Amino acid sequence: MIWQSLKYGISQVWGNKRLIAFYYLLNLLLAFFLILPLHNVLNDFAGRSLMGAKLAESFDMNLFFELIHEHGDVLSLWMGLVFIGAIVYWLSMLFLSGGILHLFIHEKSGTIASVLGNSARYFPRMIRLSLWSLPVLGILLSVQFIYSGIQRLIFGSDPYQSVLYWGAWIKVALRFIIFWVFVVIIDYARIHLVQNDERKTRKSLLAALRFVIKNPGKAFGLKALLIVSGIFALVIYNLLQIPLSNSAGAGLFVLFFIQQIYMIFRSFLRLATFSSQAELYQDAESQERIDNAEEILLAV
């Protein structure tokens, strides 16, 4: 079922090339507005001098501290801009998620205008769903404190340094797993909300919890497959861009081309995540209804 859902998701996204282009251009535009202020600061500081060439070759701590000394106020402003930009990016992706899911679940193919219209329709409910998800995140994060209690119970209040070292890494792994579980739950809550046009967002959240508990292998397996695909693409991108990072002329053009191909693939993969997860959820629900009907017939 995982492979079938993934194949269906990829084919559905491939049939909506305008959506891929729109999603890519939106991400490019948001990134541009974040990078442009920093580019101007670096250009004023380093310019096209030898210092600029040195900065471009590798990360230099001396140049970094000098940059902070010369433009500390501007960098502080830029960090604030990054924070605001992250919120704007999250809200933009949250806004589009409803329209994209509606396209993949109900329309199969459509126009950008219909995606934006449905995005506006679902956006208030997506905000409420995000707020309802905060208690779930809090409960999941409490798992790491259970580990801390177990560690204290076994090793006491003053454990060996090796215990503290490995314990810290275990906590990092736990936080990653918790975040992963949380993201998967929210993904399927959004799918339930759009598929059923649910008005009470807490019901969608509970439905997603039930789905993930009943189908952990399918839900997390599909997400893991998509994450691994993204990591694999990132590794290939880095292997290709490292030898070109210090190039000039045609080399820079090739590097720029590779970067855009990678960004387009990331956009394609994100849209495929929406489509394949929606297909998996619908297939699992259909199979559950069939199983329930068979049980009723056998009981009769």
N, C-alpha and C positions, 0 to 999 in steps of 0.2 A: 504493500500500500504506500510506503514511503517513496519508493522509486516512481510509482505511477503518479503520485501527487506532484513530485518534482518535475517529471517529464511534462505533465499537463500544465504546470505553472510556467515552465520555460516556453512552451509552445504558445500559451495564451499571451504572455508578455511579448513574445516575438511578433505576434499578430497586432500589437498595439505600439508600433514604432514611434508614433507621434508622442505617446505618453513617455516613452524612454527619453526622447529628445527634450521634452518639457521638464522632466524630472532632473535630467542632467544639467540643463541650462539654469534651472532654479538653484541647484546646489553650487554651480559655478558662480552665479551672481552673488549668492550669500558669502561664499569664500572670498570673492573679489573685494567686497566692502570691508571684510575683516583684514585682509592682507595689505590693501592699499595704504592705510595710515602708517603701518610698520615699514613698508617699502619706502615711503617718503622720508621717514626718520633715518633709515639706514643710508639712503642716497645722500641726504644732507650731511650725515656724519662721515661716511666713507667715500662717497662720490665714485669717481672712476679712477681714483689714484691707486698707488701701489698698496695702500692700506685696504682699499676696497677689494683688490685682487686677493690679498692675503685672507681677508674675511670670507671670501667666496670659496677659497680652497678648503678650509677646514675650520672647525670651531676653535676659537682662540679666546682663552679666559681673560687675557690682558685687554684685548679689544672689547670683550663683553663688559668688563668693569668700567672701562673708559666710556663706553656707550651709556652705561647707567649714570656715570658722573656727569656727562655732558647733557644727556637728555632724560634724566630721571623722571622729571615731571611729565614729559610726553609719553614715556613708557608706562608710567602709572595710569595715565589716561587711556593708553592703548589696552592695558590689562582690564580696565573697566569696560572698555568697548568689547573686548573678547567675552567677558561675562554676559554683557547685554546681548551680544551676538549669539552666544550659545542658547540663551533663552528664546531669542527670535527664531533661531534655527529649529529648536525643539517644537515651538508653537507652530511653525510652518509645516513641519513634518506631521505633527499631530492633526493639523487642519486638513492636510491632503489625505491622511490615512482613511478617513471615512469615505471620501469620494472614490479613492482608488479601490477600496474593498467593495463598494457598491458596484463599480464597473465590473470587477472580476466575478462577483457573486450573482448579480442580477442581470447585467447587460452583456457581459462577455467581451464586447467591443463598443467603443463610443468616442465622443469628441472630448476635447479638453474643456470645453464650456460645460458639458454635462458633469465632468469630474469636479470642476470648481463649484458648480451649483450644488451637487450632493455633498461636497466637502463643507460648504456653509450650512447645509441642513443638519449634518451630524455633529458639527463642531461643538456646540454647547454640551451635548451628551458626552463627547470625548473628554471635555474638560472635567465634567462631573465624575466620569469613570476614573480619570487620573487621580482625583481627590479621594475617591473611595478606595483606590489601590494603596494609598499611603499606610493605613493600618496593616494591610497585608505585608507590605515591605517591613514595617516595624516588627511584626511577628517573626518574619523570616530572619531578620537581622539579630533577633534575640537568641538564635541558635548558637552564635559564636560565644555568647556568654555562658551557655551550657557547657561548651568545651572548656572555657576558662575555669568554671567550677570543678569540672572533672580533673583538670590539670592540678588545681590547688588541692583537691582531695587526695590525689595520688602522691604528689611530690611535695606538698606542703607550701608554706608561704615564701620559702627561699629555695627554689629549685636550682639545679645545676645550670650553668650557662648554656650547655648543649640543649637542655630541655626548653629554655627560653628561646633559643635560636630556632629550633625546629617548630616550637609552638607558634612563633610569629609567622613562619611560612605556612603552617596549617591554617592559621587564621586568614591569611591572604587567600589561600585556596578556597576556604569556606565562603569568604565574601564574594569571590568570583562565582562560585556555584549558586549562592543566594541570589546574586544579581541576574544570573542566567535563568534561574527558575522564575524569578519575578517577571522578567521580560517575556518569557514564554506564556505565562499566565495572562499578562496584559494583552499580548498578541491575540490570543483566542477569545478574550473578553470582547475585544473590538470586533472580531469576526462574528461572535454571537449577537452583538448589538446591531450590527448592520444586517445580518442575515434575517433576523426576526423583527427588525425595526423596533427594538426594545426601548421603551421609554424609561423604565426603572433600571438605571445602570448597575445598581448593586446586584440585580438578578443576573446580568451578563457576567459580572465578576464571579458570582457563585457557580454559574454554569461552566465558566472556564476552569475553575478549581476542580469541579467534578470531572470535566473532560481530561484534564492533565493527570488526575489521580487514577482514572480508569485506563488511560492510554499513555502511560509515561514513556514507554519505548518509542511509540510513534511520534509523540509531541517533541520529545527531546532529541530523538534520532534525526528527525527532519531538520531541526534547528542546528544540530551539530554538523550535519552534512553541508548546510549552507554556510556556516561559520568557517569550516575547513576549506570550502571553496574560496571564500574571501581571503583567508590566510595564504592559500596556495597562490592566488593571483598577486597578493602583495609581495610574496617572496620572488616571484618571477619579475615583477616590476622593479624591485630593488636590484636584482641581478642585472637587469638591462640598463638601469639608469646610473649605476655606480661608475662604469667606464666612461659614461658620457657627461658626468657632472662637471668636469673641468674643460669640456670642449668649447669650441667657438664656431660661429658660422653655421655650417650645415649640421654639425653635431648638436647645437642648441635646438635647431629646428626638429631634428629627430627626437631629442629628449622631450620637447614640448608635445610632439605627436604621441609619443609613448604615454606621457602623463594623461593626455586627453582620452586615449584608448582605455587606460586604467580607470579613469573616472566614469566613463560610459559603462564599462563593465560593472563597476560598483553600483551604478544606478540600475542597471539591468538586474543585478543580483538582488537588490533591495526590493524591486518590484516583483521578482520571481518569488521572494519570500512571502509577500502578501498573497499572491495567487496560489502557490503550492500549499500554504497553511490553510487557506480557505477551502481548497479542494480536499485536503486531508480531513478537515473538520466535517465537511458535508458527507464524505464517504463514511466516516466513523459513525455519524448520526444515522445514516441510512442503514448501515450494517446493524446498529443497535436496534432500530425499529424492526428489521427483519428477524433478528434473534428473539425479540420480545413477542412478535407475532407467532413464531414457531413454538415458543414456550406455552403460549395461550392455547394453540391448537393441540399440542401434546397433552395439556392439562384437561382439555375437553374430551 
